[in-house]
Amino acid sequence: MTSLLLAFAITPARPNIILILIDDLGWKDFGVQGTTVYKTPQIDRFAAEGTRFSQSYAAASVCSPTRASIATGQNPARIGITDWLPGANIRTQMLVSPAMPDHLNPQLITLPESLRSEGYATWNVGKWHLGADPYGPTANGFDVNIAGNETGQPTSYFYPYGNDGNDYNRVRPLSGGNPGEYLTDRLTDEAIGLISRHDSRPFFLQLSHYTVHMPLQAKPSDFAKYESLIGKDFSKRRATYAAMVDNLDQNVGRLMAKLKESGLDDNTLVMITSDNGGLHGVTDNKPLREGKGFLYEGGIRTPLLVRWPGRVAARAVSDSPVTTIDYYPTLIEMIGGKLPRSQVQDGLSFASQLFGKPSKKGRTLYWHYPHYHTVSRPPASAIRRGDFKLIHWYETGKNELYNLALDPGESNNLADTHPKAQADLKANLNSWLKKVNAKFASPNPNLKPDGVTGLPKTSVGECSCRLSVYRDARGN
């Protein structure tokens, strides 16, 4: 079997590709990932038929940067999109976020553009969040765009999805619909329709579900399955979230059934993942710490399941750290295509692991988030090398160091007891930030000791000291 897989890796076929990208889904939110609350039999079956990555990461702790990394194979810090677009305009804290572009650079050659040059039909169904027209999906390599625009969430998950008003968060372009229609069902219907009508070309479908992002809204029939759990330790919003995960699972099942019905199952590679970690307080990320917006594991570790019958190893689990910047080179290698020579690729292909080779060792991963997601989630950067992970906080200049093999919950800060590891990782992180021309948050010019900015009252001396620490942290 191994020799057959390796032979295939040398002379690959051209499979259809489906990337199911879920919004704000937590690392533990599938049964196969560890949840005992959410019911995901279809996805669990999918996982058993393919390879699961236990240490999969998003390139960022929020959506737009991760989506940009998938599209380009580059780290968000290099692209310049390091927060959700247009970003949180928080001006009351010690630091001010750097300016960002409001769309993906049109000079970059995207994954769908590369696939289209290899003869693929390319379709986007669902969330885009990387720029308004003329920088939408069809300007970035997709032949078809359904329901993808510059916005990050729907006004409502029920028809007409906010399209009857002037609200910014409308689901467009999407025409037609019926009262009571649910958005996750509708987007799956649209994807199934595209598959039904496809021609002889292989296709790339990016199915970017808005679920399970806010607003938390579920179909009554799905909510009823979890309503009895509501109590002191299980809120109504958590039951609603559970129902949204349940509905997602049903729709994955419907999509996979369509592939089998159409005779496409054996020649379609399907990936399921999330754009960042689950929102803390809405889902349970434990044992991982915190959630969306943080560079702790709960904010950046995501599920990743890959299935291609007879080609990708089944019932396999890889413990090799991989990230969303790796999808581009992985998919291009798996179809035997060529990466654009003119474009830097930060990602590394993990195709060989899907074909049954041992996991790669010694990978270094980086994250840079020079923003406040909320006032309690301040700017930080992080690096993971081997089992060690360092998080650097820009307000205080402090480092946190964790051994993820022994402490996946990041509860035991080793910075003081492992000074050499701390220094080595920080130096490596600094070098990388310089290499990718990372942008940093800057001192707030309106910072005053009288609380005008919304900061706690401090002395002038303390303000000066904090800014001095910030400058030292950047190496200035």
C-alpha positions as CSV (number, residue, x, y, z in Angstrom):
1,M,0.0,0.0,0.0
2,T,2.8,2.4,0.9
3,S,4.6,1.8,-2.4
4,L,1.4,2.4,-4.3
5,L,0.8,5.7,-2.5
6,L,4.4,6.8,-3.2
7,A,4.0,5.9,-6.8
8,F,0.9,8.0,-7.0
9,A,2.6,10.9,-5.3
10,I,5.1,11.0,-8.2
11,T,2.4,10.8,-11.0
12,P,-0.7,12.4,-9.4
13,A,-4.1,12.6,-11.0
14,R,-6.1,15.8,-11.2
15,P,-8.8,15.5,-8.6
16,N,-11.7,17.8,-8.0
17,I,-10.9,19.9,-4.8
18,I,-13.4,21.1,-2.2
19,L,-12.2,23.2,0.7
20,I,-14.9,23.6,3.4
21,L,-13.8,26.6,5.4
22,I,-15.9,27.1,8.5
23,D,-16.0,30.4,10.4
24,D,-15.0,30.5,14.1
25,L,-15.2,26.7,14.6
26,G,-13.3,25.5,17.6
27,W,-10.5,22.9,17.5
28,K,-12.6,20.5,19.7
29,D,-16.0,21.0,18.1
30,F,-16.3,17.7,16.2
31,G,-16.8,14.3,18.0
32,V,-13.6,13.0,16.5
33,Q,-11.8,16.1,18.0
34,G,-13.1,15.5,21.5
35,T,-16.5,17.1,22.0
36,T,-19.1,15.1,23.9
37,V,-21.8,17.6,23.4
38,Y,-22.1,18.5,19.7
39,K,-23.3,15.7,17.4
40,T,-21.2,15.4,14.3
41,P,-21.7,11.8,12.9
42,Q,-21.2,12.8,9.3
43,I,-18.0,14.7,9.9
44,D,-16.7,11.9,12.2
45,R,-17.3,9.4,9.4
46,F,-15.5,11.7,7.0
47,A,-12.5,11.8,9.4
48,A,-12.4,8.0,9.6
49,E,-12.1,7.8,5.9
50,G,-9.2,10.2,5.7
51,T,-6.3,11.9,7.5
52,R,-6.7,14.1,10.6
53,F,-4.1,16.6,11.7
54,S,-4.0,16.9,15.5
55,Q,-1.8,20.0,15.4
56,S,-3.3,22.1,12.7
57,Y,-3.2,25.9,12.9
58,A,-4.8,28.9,11.4
59,A,-2.3,31.6,10.3
60,A,-4.1,34.1,12.5
61,S,-6.5,34.2,15.4
62,V,-9.1,36.1,13.4
63,C,-10.7,35.5,10.0
64,S,-9.4,37.8,7.2
65,P,-5.7,37.2,7.7
66,T,-6.2,33.4,7.7
67,R,-8.3,33.7,4.5
68,A,-5.6,35.7,2.9
69,S,-3.0,33.1,3.9
70,I,-5.0,30.4,2.2
71,A,-5.4,32.5,-1.0
72,T,-1.7,33.3,-1.3
73,G,0.4,30.8,0.6
74,Q,1.9,33.7,2.5
75,N,2.0,34.7,6.1
76,P,-0.4,37.5,7.0
77,A,2.4,39.6,8.3
78,R,4.0,39.6,4.8
79,I,0.7,40.3,3.1
80,G,-0.1,43.2,5.5
81,I,-3.6,41.9,6.3
82,T,-3.2,41.1,10.0
83,D,-6.7,41.7,11.4
84,W,-10.2,41.2,10.2
85,L,-11.2,43.8,7.6
86,P,-11.6,46.7,8.2
87,G,-10.4,45.9,11.8
88,A,-11.4,47.1,15.2
89,N,-10.9,50.9,15.6
90,I,-9.8,50.8,19.3
91,R,-8.2,54.1,20.2
92,T,-8.4,54.0,24.0
93,Q,-5.4,51.8,24.8
94,M,-1.7,52.1,25.1
95,L,-1.0,51.2,21.5
96,V,-2.6,52.0,18.1
97,S,-2.9,49.4,15.4
98,P,-1.0,49.8,12.2
99,A,-2.8,50.7,9.0
100,M,-3.8,47.8,6.7
101,P,-4.9,47.5,3.1
102,D,-8.6,47.1,2.7
103,H,-8.3,44.3,0.1
104,L,-6.0,41.6,-1.0
105,N,-3.2,42.8,-3.3
106,P,-4.3,42.2,-6.9
107,Q,-0.7,41.6,-7.9
108,L,-0.6,38.4,-5.8
109,I,-1.3,35.1,-7.7
110,T,-4.0,33.4,-5.7
111,L,-4.6,29.7,-5.2
112,P,-7.7,29.8,-7.5
113,E,-5.7,31.6,-10.1
114,S,-3.1,28.9,-10.1
115,L,-5.7,26.2,-10.2
116,R,-7.5,27.9,-13.1
117,S,-4.2,28.1,-15.0
118,E,-4.0,24.3,-14.5
119,G,-7.4,23.8,-16.2
120,Y,-9.7,24.0,-13.1
121,A,-13.1,25.6,-12.9
122,T,-13.1,27.7,-9.8
123,W,-16.1,28.5,-7.6
124,N,-16.5,30.4,-4.4
125,V,-19.6,29.9,-2.3
126,G,-20.0,31.9,0.9
127,K,-17.8,34.2,2.9
128,W,-14.9,36.2,1.2
129,H,-14.0,39.1,3.6
130,L,-10.9,40.1,1.6
131,G,-12.2,43.2,-0.1
132,A,-15.2,44.8,-1.8
133,D,-15.6,44.9,-5.6
134,P,-13.5,45.3,-7.7
135,Y,-11.4,43.2,-5.3
136,G,-13.9,40.4,-4.7
137,P,-13.6,36.7,-5.5
138,T,-14.0,37.0,-9.3
139,A,-11.1,39.4,-9.4
140,N,-9.0,36.9,-7.6
141,G,-9.3,33.8,-9.6
142,F,-12.9,32.5,-9.1
143,D,-15.0,31.9,-12.1
144,V,-18.2,32.0,-10.0
145,N,-19.0,33.8,-6.8
146,I,-22.1,33.2,-4.7
147,A,-22.6,35.1,-1.5
148,G,-19.1,36.3,-1.1
149,N,-18.3,40.0,-0.5
150,E,-16.4,42.3,1.8
151,T,-18.5,41.6,4.9
152,G,-17.7,39.1,7.6
153,Q,-21.0,37.9,8.9
154,P,-24.7,37.8,8.0
155,T,-27.3,40.0,9.6
156,S,-29.4,36.9,9.9
157,Y,-29.1,33.2,9.1
158,F,-32.7,33.2,7.9
159,Y,-34.0,34.4,4.6
160,P,-33.8,37.1,3.4
161,Y,-30.5,37.2,5.4
162,G,-30.6,41.0,5.9
163,N,-30.9,41.7,2.1
164,D,-34.2,43.5,2.7
165,G,-32.6,46.4,4.5
166,N,-29.6,48.7,4.3
167,D,-27.5,46.8,6.8
168,Y,-23.8,46.5,6.0
169,N,-23.8,42.8,6.8
170,R,-25.8,41.5,3.9
171,V,-25.3,38.2,2.1
172,R,-24.7,39.0,-1.5
173,P,-24.6,38.2,-4.3
174,L,-27.5,35.8,-3.5
175,S,-30.8,36.0,-5.2
176,G,-34.1,34.3,-4.5
177,G,-35.0,32.2,-1.5
178,N,-38.0,31.3,0.6
179,P,-39.3,32.2,4.1
180,G,-37.8,30.0,6.7
181,E,-34.8,29.1,4.5
182,Y,-31.5,28.7,6.5
183,L,-28.2,30.1,5.2
184,T,-26.0,27.0,5.8
185,D,-28.6,24.9,4.0
186,R,-28.8,27.4,1.2
187,L,-25.1,27.7,0.6
188,T,-24.9,23.9,0.5
189,D,-27.7,23.9,-2.1
190,E,-25.7,26.3,-4.2
191,A,-22.6,24.2,-4.0
192,I,-24.6,21.1,-4.9
193,G,-26.1,22.9,-7.9
194,L,-22.6,23.9,-9.2
195,I,-21.5,20.2,-8.9
196,S,-24.6,19.1,-10.7
197,R,-24.0,21.5,-13.6
198,H,-20.2,21.1,-13.9
199,D,-18.5,20.3,-17.2
200,S,-15.7,17.9,-17.9
201,R,-13.0,20.1,-16.2
202,P,-11.9,19.4,-12.7
203,F,-13.3,21.9,-10.2
204,F,-12.1,23.8,-7.2
205,L,-14.9,24.6,-4.8
206,Q,-14.2,26.9,-1.8
207,L,-17.3,26.5,0.4
208,S,-16.9,29.1,3.0
209,H,-19.7,28.8,5.5
210,Y,-20.6,31.8,7.5
211,T,-21.6,29.4,10.3
212,V,-20.7,29.3,13.2
213,H,-20.0,33.0,13.4
214,M,-22.3,35.4,15.2
215,P,-25.2,36.0,15.2
216,L,-26.0,32.8,17.0
217,Q,-29.2,31.6,15.3
218,A,-30.3,28.0,14.7
219,K,-33.2,26.2,13.1
220,P,-35.9,25.3,15.6
221,S,-35.6,21.6,14.7
222,D,-31.9,21.6,15.4
223,F,-32.1,23.7,18.6
224,A,-34.7,21.3,20.0
225,K,-32.0,18.6,20.1
226,Y,-29.9,20.6,22.7
227,E,-32.6,22.6,24.5
228,S,-32.7,20.1,27.4
229,L,-29.0,20.7,28.2
230,I,-29.7,24.4,29.1
231,G,-29.0,25.0,32.8
232,K,-26.5,26.5,35.2
233,D,-23.4,25.4,33.3
234,F,-24.9,25.3,29.8
235,S,-26.4,28.6,28.4
236,K,-29.0,29.0,25.8
237,R,-26.4,30.6,23.5
238,R,-24.3,27.4,23.8
239,A,-27.3,25.3,22.9
240,T,-27.8,27.5,19.9
241,Y,-24.1,27.1,18.9
242,A,-24.5,23.3,19.3
243,A,-27.4,23.4,17.0
244,M,-25.4,25.3,14.4
245,V,-22.6,22.8,14.5
246,D,-25.2,20.0,14.2
247,N,-26.7,21.7,11.1
248,L,-23.2,22.1,9.6
249,D,-22.6,18.4,10.1
250,Q,-25.9,17.6,8.3
251,N,-24.8,19.7,5.4
252,V,-21.4,18.1,5.1
253,G,-23.3,14.8,4.9
254,R,-25.5,16.2,2.1
255,L,-22.5,17.4,0.1
256,M,-20.7,14.1,0.4
257,A,-23.8,12.2,-0.6
258,K,-24.0,14.4,-3.7
259,L,-20.4,13.5,-4.6
260,K,-21.2,9.8,-4.4
261,E,-24.5,10.1,-6.3
262,S,-22.6,11.9,-9.1
263,G,-19.9,9.3,-9.3
264,L,-17.3,11.9,-8.2
265,D,-16.4,10.7,-4.7
266,D,-13.3,8.7,-5.6
267,N,-11.8,11.6,-7.6
268,T,-12.5,14.5,-5.2
269,L,-10.2,15.7,-2.5
270,V,-12.1,17.3,0.3
271,M,-10.6,19.4,3.2
272,I,-12.5,20.6,6.3
273,T,-11.1,23.3,8.5
274,S,-11.7,26.6,10.4
275,D,-10.3,30.1,9.9
276,N,-9.4,30.5,13.6
277,G,-10.2,29.0,17.0
278,G,-13.6,29.0,18.6
279,L,-15.0,32.0,20.4
280,H,-14.3,31.6,24.1
281,G,-17.5,31.5,26.2
282,V,-19.5,30.4,23.2
283,T,-17.8,27.0,22.7
284,D,-15.5,25.0,25.0
285,N,-11.9,24.9,23.8
286,K,-10.5,23.1,26.8
287,P,-7.9,21.9,27.4
288,L,-6.7,24.7,25.1
289,R,-6.4,28.2,26.6
290,E,-8.7,31.1,25.6
291,G,-10.1,31.4,22.0
292,K,-10.6,33.6,19.0
293,G,-8.4,36.8,19.0
294,F,-5.7,35.3,21.3
295,L,-2.4,33.7,20.2
296,Y,-2.9,31.0,22.8
297,E,-3.7,27.6,21.4
298,G,-7.5,28.1,21.7
299,G,-7.3,31.0,19.3
300,I,-5.2,29.5,16.6
301,R,-5.4,25.7,16.7
302,T,-8.1,24.3,14.4
303,P,-9.4,21.0,13.1
304,L,-8.1,19.8,9.7
305,L,-9.6,16.7,8.0
306,V,-8.5,15.6,4.5
307,R,-10.3,12.9,2.5
308,W,-9.6,11.4,-0.9
309,P,-10.6,7.7,-1.1
310,G,-7.8,5.4,-2.2
311,R,-5.3,8.2,-2.3
312,V,-5.1,10.0,1.1
313,A,-4.4,7.6,3.9
314,A,-7.5,6.6,5.8
315,R,-7.9,6.4,9.6
316,A,-4.6,8.2,9.9
317,V,-3.6,10.9,12.4
318,S,-0.7,13.3,11.8
319,D,0.9,15.1,14.7
320,S,3.0,17.3,12.5
321,P,2.3,21.0,12.9
322,V,0.7,22.4,9.7
323,T,-0.9,25.8,9.0
324,T,-3.2,27.4,6.5
325,I,-0.3,28.9,4.6
326,D,0.5,25.3,3.6
327,Y,-2.7,24.6,1.7
328,Y,-1.6,26.4,-1.5
329,P,1.7,24.4,-2.0
330,T,0.0,21.2,-0.8
331,L,-2.8,21.4,-3.3
332,I,-0.6,22.4,-6.2
333,E,1.7,19.5,-5.5
334,M,-1.1,17.1,-5.2
335,I,-2.4,17.9,-8.7
336,G,1.2,17.9,-10.2
337,G,1.0,21.7,-10.9
338,K,3.5,24.4,-10.6
339,L,3.8,27.2,-8.1
340,P,4.3,30.7,-9.4
341,R,8.0,31.4,-9.5
342,S,7.6,35.1,-9.1
343,Q,5.8,34.8,-5.7
344,V,7.3,34.1,-2.3
345,Q,5.8,31.0,-0.7
346,D,5.9,30.9,3.1
347,G,4.0,27.6,3.2
348,L,5.4,24.0,3.0
349,S,3.5,21.2,1.3
350,F,2.3,18.4,3.5
351,A,1.2,16.3,0.5
352,S,3.7,13.6,1.4
353,Q,2.1,13.1,4.8
354,L,-1.3,12.7,3.1
355,F,0.3,9.9,1.0
356,G,1.5,8.0,4.0
357,K,5.0,9.3,4.6
358,P,6.2,10.1,8.1
359,S,5.5,13.5,9.6
360,K,8.0,16.3,9.1
361,K,10.0,17.4,12.1
362,G,11.6,20.7,13.1
363,R,9.0,23.1,11.6
364,T,8.9,26.7,12.9
365,L,5.6,28.5,12.8
366,Y,5.0,32.2,13.4
367,W,2.1,34.5,14.2
368,H,1.9,38.3,14.3
369,Y,-1.2,40.2,15.6
370,P,-0.4,43.9,16.1
371,H,-4.0,44.7,17.1
372,Y,-6.5,44.8,19.9
373,H,-9.3,42.3,19.1
374,T,-10.9,43.7,22.2
375,V,-9.3,45.6,25.0
376,S,-8.6,42.3,26.8
377,R,-6.9,40.8,23.7
378,P,-3.9,43.1,23.1
379,P,-1.2,43.0,20.4
380,A,1.2,40.0,20.4
381,S,3.4,37.9,18.3
382,A,4.2,34.2,18.7
383,I,6.6,31.5,17.5
384,R,6.4,27.7,17.8
385,R,9.6,25.6,17.3
386,G,9.3,22.0,18.2
387,D,7.4,21.6,21.4
388,F,8.2,25.1,22.6
389,K,6.0,28.1,22.0
390,L,6.8,31.7,22.9
391,I,4.2,34.6,23.0
392,H,5.5,38.1,23.1
393,W,3.2,40.9,24.4
394,Y,3.8,44.4,23.1
395,E,2.2,46.4,25.8
396,T,4.4,45.0,28.5
397,G,7.4,43.6,26.6
398,K,6.9,40.3,28.5
399,N,7.4,36.9,27.1
400,E,5.5,33.7,27.9
401,L,7.1,30.3,27.2
402,Y,5.3,27.0,27.1
403,N,6.1,23.3,26.4
404,L,3.0,22.3,24.3
405,A,3.8,18.6,24.6
406,L,3.6,18.7,28.4
407,D,1.3,21.6,28.7
408,P,-1.1,22.1,25.8
409,G,-3.3,24.3,28.0
410,E,-0.4,26.8,28.4
411,S,-0.8,27.0,32.1
412,N,2.9,26.8,33.2
413,N,5.0,29.8,32.0
414,L,8.6,28.6,31.6
415,A,10.1,31.9,30.7
416,D,11.9,32.4,34.0
417,T,13.2,28.8,34.2
418,H,14.3,28.4,30.6
419,P,16.1,31.7,29.8
420,K,18.1,30.3,26.9
421,A,15.1,28.9,25.1
422,Q,13.2,32.2,25.7
423,A,16.1,34.2,24.3
424,D,16.6,31.9,21.3
425,L,13.0,31.9,20.3
426,K,12.6,35.7,20.8
427,A,15.7,36.3,18.6
428,N,14.3,34.0,15.9
429,L,10.9,35.7,16.1
430,N,12.5,39.2,15.8
431,S,14.5,38.0,12.8
432,W,11.4,36.7,11.1
433,L,9.4,39.9,11.8
434,K,12.1,41.9,10.1
435,K,12.3,39.5,7.2
436,V,8.6,39.8,6.3
437,N,8.6,43.5,7.0
438,A,6.0,43.2,9.7
439,K,4.0,46.3,10.8
440,F,3.7,47.1,14.5
441,A,1.3,48.8,16.7
442,S,2.6,52.2,17.7
443,P,2.4,54.3,21.0
444,N,-0.9,56.0,21.3
445,P,-0.2,59.7,20.9
446,N,-3.3,60.5,23.0
447,L,-2.1,58.4,26.0
448,K,-2.5,60.6,29.1
449,P,-2.3,59.9,32.8
450,D,-5.8,61.3,33.5
451,G,-7.8,58.5,32.0
452,V,-9.0,60.5,28.9
453,T,-8.1,57.6,26.6
454,G,-10.0,55.2,28.8
455,L,-6.9,53.8,30.3
456,P,-6.7,53.3,34.1
457,K,-5.4,56.4,35.9
458,T,-1.6,56.2,36.1
459,S,1.2,58.5,36.9
460,V,3.1,60.3,34.1
461,G,6.2,58.4,35.1
462,E,4.4,55.1,34.7
463,C,3.1,56.0,31.3
464,S,6.6,56.9,30.2
465,C,7.9,53.6,31.6
466,R,5.3,51.6,29.8
467,L,6.1,53.2,26.5
468,S,9.8,52.7,27.1
469,V,9.2,49.0,27.6
470,Y,7.2,48.9,24.4
471,R,10.1,50.4,22.4
472,D,12.5,48.0,23.9
473,A,10.2,45.1,23.0
474,R,10.4,46.2,19.4
475,G,14.1,46.5,19.5
476,N,14.0,50.3,19.0
